[in-house]
Amino acid sequence: MDELERRVLELLASACGDPRAAREPDLDLYGEALLDSFAWVQLLEALEDAFGLELWPTRVKPENTATPARLVALVRGMLGEGR
């Protein structure tokens, strides 16, 4: 796990209030009711602050944040670090 992934997962776990979000890359965040609309907006704001991104809630598709792995991929892509 690199620093970017570690930081994204830390912010996610904080927004969700559940440490599983940082440990289980394929965890269904919506299916497990860990990421509701309030937590989702809170997460986007935290990612903006941490990485200097502009994440408009109307432009980020929820399916791109449905699992921790998808969220990390979204941030990597936005930062131009596609892997």
trRosetta pair geometry for C-beta under 8 A, 3 or more apart (Angstrom, degrees):
i j d omega theta_ij theta_ji phi_ij phi_ji
1 5 4.9 -124 -162 90 84 127
1 6 5.4 106 142 -62 115 87
1 9 7.8 -44 -160 12 136 144
2 5 5.2 93 55 14 70 102
2 6 6.9 -129 102 -7 35 94
3 6 5.5 -55 -144 37 31 115
3 7 6.2 28 159 -18 66 108
4 7 6.0 -61 -150 37 27 107
4 8 6.3 25 156 -17 65 108
4 72 7.4 114 124 -155 94 92
4 75 6.8 -177 173 115 108 121
4 76 6.6 101 133 -86 145 83
4 79 7.3 -136 -137 50 141 161
4 81 6.8 159 -27 83 177 165
5 8 5.8 -54 -144 37 30 110
5 9 6.1 24 160 -14 65 111
5 72 5.1 26 -120 -139 82 135
6 9 6.1 -64 -149 41 24 107
6 10 6.2 28 153 -24 63 109
7 10 5.5 -52 -145 33 31 115
7 11 6.5 29 156 -16 64 104
7 50 6.1 171 160 174 122 140
7 51 8.0 136 114 -62 134 99
8 11 5.9 -59 -153 38 30 108
8 12 6.2 31 150 -21 65 109
8 47 7.1 34 -124 -111 81 104
8 68 7.9 134 121 -166 103 82
8 71 6.1 171 166 124 122 102
8 72 5.0 145 89 -100 153 74
8 75 5.2 -159 -99 24 136 159
9 12 5.4 -50 -142 37 34 116
9 13 6.2 36 158 -20 66 103
9 21 6.8 174 -161 125 75 78
9 22 4.0 107 158 -129 106 77
9 68 5.8 43 -111 -161 92 123
9 72 7.1 -5 -52 -72 87 113
10 13 6.0 -53 -147 35 27 109
10 14 6.5 28 153 -18 60 108
10 22 6.3 52 -78 -107 41 133
11 14 5.7 -57 -150 37 31 114
11 15 6.3 28 154 -17 66 107
11 43 6.4 116 141 -144 99 75
11 46 4.5 170 -159 127 119 130
11 47 6.1 140 124 -69 159 70
11 50 6.2 -106 -68 -18 145 156
12 15 5.8 -58 -147 38 30 108
12 16 6.1 18 159 -9 67 113
12 21 4.7 -142 128 146 103 125
12 22 6.5 155 73 -72 101 72
12 29 7.9 -90 -173 -105 115 141
12 43 6.2 41 -108 -134 57 125
12 68 5.9 142 116 -115 166 90
12 71 6.0 112 -86 101 136 163
13 16 5.9 -61 -139 46 28 105
13 17 7.9 165 167 -18 54 6
13 18 6.5 -115 -149 80 71 45
13 19 5.3 36 -156 -116 129 41
13 20 7.8 155 -118 51 97 36
13 21 4.4 178 -89 69 64 106
13 22 4.1 -29 -50 -31 132 109
14 17 7.5 25 -179 -70 27 44
14 46 7.2 166 81 -134 124 169
15 35 7.1 37 119 -116 110 87
15 39 4.7 120 161 -173 90 87
15 40 7.6 103 161 -78 135 21
15 42 4.9 164 -132 99 102 106
15 43 3.9 20 -110 -74 175 90
15 46 6.4 -142 -61 15 115 144
16 21 4.5 124 37 -37 153 152
16 29 6.7 -104 -101 -146 132 106
16 34 4.2 15 -155 168 118 101
16 35 5.7 -50 -98 -70 96 75
16 39 5.9 83 -91 -180 44 145
16 43 7.9 33 -41 -73 73 125
17 34 7.6 -159 53 -156 75 80
17 39 7.5 -99 -3 -112 95 133
18 21 5.4 101 84 -16 87 100
18 32 8.0 -127 87 129 168 128
18 34 5.2 -84 32 -133 139 118
19 22 5.7 -53 -168 35 60 107
19 23 6.4 40 143 -10 81 114
20 23 5.6 -75 -145 48 40 103
20 24 5.2 -6 176 11 84 118
20 27 5.8 133 139 -105 103 159
20 32 7.8 -96 93 150 139 164
20 34 7.6 -117 71 -99 108 154
21 24 7.3 -56 -106 48 17 85
21 27 6.3 -125 -108 74 49 147
21 29 6.6 54 -116 -105 105 105
21 34 6.1 176 -70 154 114 148
21 68 5.7 149 -178 -75 66 118
22 68 7.1 158 -100 -127 25 149
24 27 3.9 84 101 -46 114 110
24 68 6.8 129 87 15 54 134
25 67 6.6 55 156 155 53 111
25 68 5.0 -110 -133 79 44 107
25 69 4.0 62 175 -55 99 103
25 72 7.8 -47 -138 12 99 134
26 67 5.3 -18 -144 -156 35 143
26 68 7.7 -70 -34 42 18 88
26 69 6.1 -1 -75 2 57 128
27 32 6.3 -31 175 0 97 147
27 34 7.4 11 141 22 121 153
27 67 6.0 143 62 -142 49 81
27 68 6.0 44 41 -6 98 104
28 31 3.4 9 124 33 130 120
28 32 5.6 135 83 -14 76 89
28 66 6.6 -24 -142 166 64 91
28 67 6.4 -40 -92 -85 39 88
29 32 6.3 -61 -138 46 21 101
29 34 4.8 -92 -156 68 69 107
29 35 4.0 25 153 4 115 123
29 65 7.0 -61 57 140 148 76
29 66 6.0 -175 37 -175 97 36
29 67 6.3 179 -12 -97 95 32
29 68 7.3 124 -55 -44 116 65
30 33 7.3 29 -177 -80 35 35
30 34 7.7 -91 -65 44 20 71
30 35 5.9 -59 -74 63 60 97
30 62 7.1 60 -65 166 142 119
30 66 5.9 -51 3 -136 111 79
33 36 6.9 17 -168 -61 70 93
34 39 7.5 -111 144 106 54 163
35 39 5.1 -132 -142 95 53 122
35 40 5.4 82 171 -70 97 85
35 43 7.1 -18 -137 -14 111 148
35 65 6.9 -146 157 134 161 109
36 39 5.2 88 48 17 67 103
36 40 6.8 -122 101 -12 31 94
37 40 5.5 -52 -143 32 30 116
37 41 6.6 28 160 -15 64 103
38 41 6.2 -58 -153 36 29 105
38 42 6.3 29 151 -17 64 111
39 42 5.4 -56 -146 41 33 117
39 43 6.1 40 153 -25 67 104
40 43 5.6 -52 -149 33 29 113
40 44 6.6 30 153 -18 63 103
40 57 7.4 97 124 -127 105 107
40 62 7.2 -31 -138 -115 151 93
40 65 6.7 117 -137 107 101 151
41 44 5.7 -50 -147 34 34 112
41 45 6.5 34 153 -17 64 105
41 57 5.8 -17 -104 -84 87 135
42 45 5.9 -57 -152 37 29 111
42 46 6.4 29 152 -19 64 107
43 46 5.7 -56 -148 36 32 111
43 47 6.3 30 155 -18 66 105
43 65 7.3 132 105 -162 144 142
43 71 8.0 -60 163 -142 136 140
44 47 5.8 -55 -148 37 31 110
44 48 6.4 37 152 -23 64 104
44 55 4.3 -145 -162 108 99 127
44 57 6.1 -169 29 -77 171 78
44 60 6.4 -173 -108 27 127 157
45 48 5.6 -50 -149 32 32 115
45 49 6.5 29 155 -16 64 106
45 55 8.0 -131 -61 66 31 113
46 49 5.8 -56 -150 38 32 110
46 50 6.1 25 156 -16 66 113
47 50 5.8 -58 -138 42 30 108
47 51 5.8 -19 177 22 68 114
47 53 5.9 -26 134 48 92 127
47 55 5.8 38 84 -7 118 153
47 75 6.3 -124 -155 -101 126 117
48 51 7.1 -82 -132 55 14 77
48 52 7.3 30 -178 -135 52 8
48 53 5.2 -108 -111 70 55 73
48 54 6.6 55 -125 -102 109 30
48 55 5.4 -131 -65 22 97 99
51 75 6.3 167 -31 -160 173 110
51 78 7.7 88 126 97 139 117
51 79 6.4 -85 -177 -77 127 120
53 75 7.2 -115 -40 -134 158 77
53 78 5.4 42 -128 138 131 139
53 79 7.4 -77 -77 -66 113 81
55 59 7.5 -150 -166 72 45 101
55 60 5.4 19 -170 -46 92 137
55 78 7.8 -19 -80 -125 93 168
56 59 4.2 62 71 15 103 109
56 60 6.8 166 76 -11 50 87
57 60 6.2 -60 -133 39 30 101
60 64 6.2 -115 -174 65 78 125
60 65 6.7 42 155 -24 116 122
60 74 7.3 66 -145 -172 106 145
61 64 4.8 92 70 -3 85 104
61 65 7.9 173 95 6 52 84
62 65 5.9 -74 -156 50 44 96
62 66 6.5 76 145 -66 72 84
63 66 5.2 -12 -148 -28 43 124
63 70 7.3 -97 148 176 56 157
64 70 5.6 -163 -169 159 40 111
64 71 7.3 107 141 -90 67 48
64 73 7.8 -121 -163 82 85 98
64 74 4.7 97 163 -84 111 131
65 70 6.3 -158 -96 103 16 108
65 71 4.9 55 -130 -88 68 94
65 74 6.6 -39 -72 3 73 158
66 70 5.5 29 48 45 75 153
67 70 4.7 94 54 6 81 102
67 71 7.0 -145 91 -6 43 87
68 71 5.6 -57 -149 35 33 114
68 72 6.4 33 155 -19 67 104
69 72 5.9 -53 -150 35 31 110
69 73 6.4 32 152 -18 64 107
70 73 5.6 -54 -148 38 34 113
70 74 6.4 40 151 -25 65 103
71 74 5.6 -49 -149 30 33 115
71 75 6.6 28 155 -14 65 103
72 75 6.0 -56 -150 38 32 107
72 76 6.2 34 152 -20 66 108
73 76 5.6 -53 -144 38 31 114
73 77 6.2 33 157 -20 64 107
74 77 5.9 -59 -151 36 27 111
74 78 6.4 22 155 -16 63 109
75 78 5.8 -58 -147 39 31 110
75 79 6.2 19 157 -9 66 112
76 79 6.0 -69 -148 46 27 103
76 81 4.4 -95 -160 80 80 96
76 82 6.0 122 134 -89 104 34
76 83 6.0 -63 175 7 153 94
77 80 7.6 39 -176 -72 30 25
77 81 7.6 -93 -58 55 21 61
77 82 5.5 49 -101 -82 67 88
